[in-house]
Amino acid sequence: MIDIDNLRRELNEIATDVNPVDLRERALATSHRIRVRRTAATTVAGLAVATVALSTAAALGTDRTPAPPAVTPGPAIPSPTQLPTERPDSQPDLGPFKSATITVPTWGTAAAAAACPKGRVTLNAGGQSSGGRRLVNVLSYVAVDVDHDGAEDYVAHLMCGEGPEAGGSQVVAFRRDGQTLVPIGRIVGTQDGIRMMDHVEGRTGGRVAILVAKEYTDGGEETVPNQWRTYAWRHGQFQQVDGPTTFPAKSPAALLSAAVSTLVFRPVGSGFTGQMTVTVRNDGDLDVARLRVLLILPGQVRPTGDGWAGCTVRPGDDPSANQTALVCAVAGPRAQSRVSIPFTFVAADKPVPLDDPVTLGNHYVSISQQAPFGGQVTINEPEAVIPVSVQ
């Protein structure tokens, strides 16, 4: 049996030991614990979502097709090289001989004396004809003090008629006397056994050098045996003072031939570029100082690059020919050797060569000797077709 009084006493003691409880504070504490749990759960969920998103993006990035590389533009077509225009051949400057009165020495032979004027002759634009006689022409002249009197004299190359069948030619020195040119003396002429003279030069010391030839030719004095002979005024007459006095039985000569590689064009940018090489052989026993190279090319072709020193553009006589003509002065080959000259071109349009077996079409090379001359030069193959290829 429970003792009621003891039980009540014990319960009072327990109640006395228990602190009062504030229900509002307990509710706030409970609410705070709930918010902490929710925030932690939300953070964990967010991290999980971010991890999934990153994994998905990585997966998508792995499957994405790579972007094409940036296109690098190809090389641009080179610009054409601008060359000067070739100066056209013109009549020689006759200076004091253009409209002067001169005294012409005798032409030597009886036939020439009968056909060619001599004595006082008045020139009209460098020539004179009278009484059915042949025309006297002044082909060229140089100014040099041949008699050492301190005054300039004039050395003229005179020709009677034209060609070897005419009265011949002679080189005569004149001094001025008022408006008249009085002869100092004849230096040399065809009556001295010289068949041809084309070049006269003044040298130091009042000397005169003349390129004389053993034979006559319409192809130019350089194509036949020739040699320089130098003359001076001594003891009242002109005497040879330098150079050979006779022609050997076999004169040294250069023997030239030309060959050309294929002109290969390749597309570059919006046009085409091409290269070729001209090779000139000298199989003779005489050096050639200078050469003239004539290039005839399709009209679309232009020079380019830096290797065009000494070259000019030749104006076309026929605009409908659709050609480009270039003329270059280059070093010639020594005896028993060769020279190779590279050329680079550009074309805005595809080059179209024309073939013509008679005129060599519109793509060929031609070579000739360039002054100064100094011996016979024979060119067996002066022209060669330029093969043109477009790749």
Secondary structure as UniProt FT lines:
FT   HELIX           4..17
FT   HELIX           23..63
FT   HELIX           95..97
FT   TURN            98..99
FT   STRAND          101..104
FT   HELIX           110..115
FT   STRAND          119..122
FT   TURN            125..126
FT   STRAND          127..128
FT   TURN            131..132
FT   STRAND          136..144
FT   STRAND          153..160
FT   TURN            164..165
FT   STRAND          168..177
FT   TURN            178..179
FT   STRAND          180..189
FT   HELIX           190..192
FT   STRAND          196..203
FT   HELIX           204..206
FT   STRAND          207..213
FT   TURN            218..219
FT   HELIX           221..223
FT   STRAND          226..234
FT   TURN            235..236
FT   STRAND          237..242
FT   STRAND          253..260
FT   STRAND          263..268
FT   TURN            269..270
FT   STRAND          271..282
FT   STRAND          290..298
FT   TURN            299..300
FT   STRAND          301..303
FT   TURN            309..310
FT   STRAND          311..313
FT   HELIX           319..321
FT   STRAND          323..331
FT   TURN            335..336
FT   STRAND          337..347
FT   TURN            357..362
FT   STRAND          364..369
FT   STRAND          376..381
FT   STRAND          383..385
FT   STRAND          388..390
//
